[in-house]
């Protein structure tokens, strides 16, 4: 996900390494802080693979700074990753939020809708944090107040996300129909 995040922020505009790190921290730092030991090797891999360009510029009052920008291949890679995310990027909450942060970069509403439909299908499948003989445990069945709290919070969040998905999919379907001339 770190590489997707780097590509996503660089799609918006070129950034210095420190600026990039700040943006990544803002998106997910409270949950999964990014260290220099993870960020800079990821940038190096992206540069080596021709997805990111790195150039050194003189600093205004300090040492020279590296400016990172997305290459044409990097833009294509980002759009490909957004169009066809891995299953874990659909099912894991933090990874989903990272994907969602950049999903608007896909130019085709039908592609955006296809990703949202995968998330919707995941959320509509019966699931729980806890199971009793293979059956998902509902909040009302859970005697432990803390587990019951987990289940109630997850249900409330899931209910709101399902409503948002339905609304957004309806909007995207209208846009896609308009773009194809069938509206």
C-alpha positions in Angstrom: 0.0 0.0 0.0 2.9 2.3 0.6 3.8 2.3 -3.1 0.2 3.0 -4.1 0.1 5.9 -1.7 3.4 7.3 -3.1 2.1 7.0 -6.7 -1.2 8.5 -5.7 0.2 11.6 -4.1 2.8 12.1 -6.8 0.0 11.9 -9.4 -1.4 15.1 -7.9 1.9 17.0 -8.1 5.7 16.6 -7.7 6.8 16.5 -4.1 10.0 16.6 -2.0 10.5 13.4 0.1 9.7 15.2 3.3 6.4 16.6 1.8 5.5 13.1 0.6 6.1 11.6 4.0 3.9 14.3 5.7 1.1 13.6 3.3 1.4 9.8 3.9 1.4 10.4 7.7 -1.7 12.5 7.3 -3.5 9.8 5.4 -2.6 6.8 7.6 0.1 7.8 10.1 -2.1 7.5 13.2 -2.8 3.9 12.3 0.4 2.8 10.5 3.1 5.4 10.8 5.6 5.4 7.9 9.3 5.3 8.8 12.2 6.6 6.7 13.4 3.0 6.6 10.2 2.0 4.7 9.6 5.1 2.7 12.9 5.7 1.1 13.5 2.1 -0.1 10.0 2.2 -1.6 10.9 5.4 -3.4 14.1 3.8 -4.6 12.3 0.8 -6.0 9.8 3.0 -7.8 12.6 5.1 -9.3 14.5 1.9 -10.3 11.4 0.6 -12.0 10.9 3.8 -14.0 7.6 4.7 -12.2 9.0 7.8 -10.3 11.6 10.4 -11.4 13.9 11.8 -8.8 15.9 14.9 -9.4 18.0 17.0 -7.1 17.3 20.7 -6.8 19.2 23.4 -4.8 17.6 24.1 -1.5 16.5 27.6 -0.7 18.5 27.9 2.5 19.6 24.4 3.1 21.1 21.3 1.4 19.9 20.3 -2.0 16.5 18.5 -2.0 15.2 15.6 -4.1 12.0 16.3 -6.0 9.9 13.3 -6.9 7.5 13.2 -9.8 5.5 10.5 -11.5 6.5 9.2 -14.9 4.1 8.2 -17.6 4.7 4.6 -16.6 4.0 5.5 -13.0 0.7 7.1 -14.0 -0.3 4.0 -15.9 0.8 1.7 -13.0 -1.3 3.8 -10.5 -4.4 3.6 -12.7 -3.9 -0.1 -13.2 -3.6 -0.7 -9.5 -6.7 1.4 -8.8 -8.7 -0.4 -11.5 -7.8 -3.9 -10.2 -7.0 -3.7 -6.5 -6.0 -6.9 -4.6 -8.7 -8.6 -2.5 -6.9 -7.4 0.7 -7.2 -3.8 -0.5 -11.0 -4.3 -0.6 -11.4 -6.2 2.7 -8.9 -4.5 5.0 -10.3 -1.3 6.4 -7.1 0.8 6.4 -6.1 -0.4 2.9 -9.6 0.3 1.7 -9.3 3.9 2.9 -6.0 4.3 1.1 -7.5 3.0 -2.1 -10.5 5.2 -1.7 -8.3 8.2 -1.2 -7.1 7.9 -4.8 -10.0 6.1 -6.5 -11.2 9.5 -7.9 -8.1 9.6 -10.1 -9.6 6.9 -12.3 -11.1 8.8 -15.2 -13.9 6.3 -16.0 -16.9 6.2 -13.7 -17.6 2.6 -14.7 -14.1 1.6 -13.5 -14.7 3.4 -10.2 -18.1 1.7 -9.8 -16.6 -1.7 -10.4 -14.2 -1.3 -7.5 -17.0 0.0 -5.2 -19.2 -3.0 -6.2 -16.4 -5.3 -5.0 -16.4 -3.5 -1.6 -20.2 -3.6 -1.5 -20.2 -7.4 -2.1 -17.7 -7.9 0.7 -19.8 -5.8 3.1 -23.0 -7.7 2.2 -21.6 -11.1 3.0 -22.5 -12.3 6.5 -19.5 -11.8 8.7 -18.5 -11.2 12.3 -15.4 -10.9 14.5 -16.7 -13.9 16.4 -18.3 -17.2 15.4 -20.3 -19.9 17.2 -20.1 -23.2 15.3 -19.5 -21.4 12.0 -22.3 -18.9 12.4 -21.5 -15.2 12.8 -22.2 -13.9 16.3 -24.5 -10.9 16.4 -24.2 -8.1 18.9 -27.4 -9.1 20.6 -26.1 -12.6 21.2 -22.7 -11.5 22.7 -22.6 -11.6 26.5 -19.2 -9.8 26.8 -19.9 -6.1 26.8 -16.6 -5.2 25.1 -17.1 -7.7 22.3 -20.7 -6.5 22.0 -19.3 -3.0 21.6 -17.0 -4.1 18.8 -19.9 -5.7 17.0 -22.2 -2.7 17.5 -19.6 -0.2 16.3 -18.8 -2.4 13.2 -22.5 -2.7 12.4 -23.1 1.0 12.6 -20.0 1.8 10.5 -21.0 -0.9 8.0 -24.5 0.4 7.7 -23.3 3.9 6.9 -20.7 2.6 4.5 -23.3 0.5 2.7 -25.6 3.5 2.4 -22.8 5.6 1.0 -21.8 2.9 -1.5 -25.4 2.6 -2.8 -25.7 6.4 -3.2 -22.3 6.7 -4.9 -22.9 3.8 -7.2 -26.1 5.3 -8.3 -24.3 8.6 -9.1 -21.5 6.7 -11.0 -23.9 4.6 -13.0 -25.6 7.8 -14.1 -22.3 9.3 -15.2 -21.2 6.1 -16.9 -24.5 6.0 -18.8 -24.2 9.6 -19.8 -20.6 9.1 -21.0 -21.7 6.2 -23.2 -24.6 8.1 -24.6 -27.3 5.8 -23.2 -28.8 8.2 -20.7 
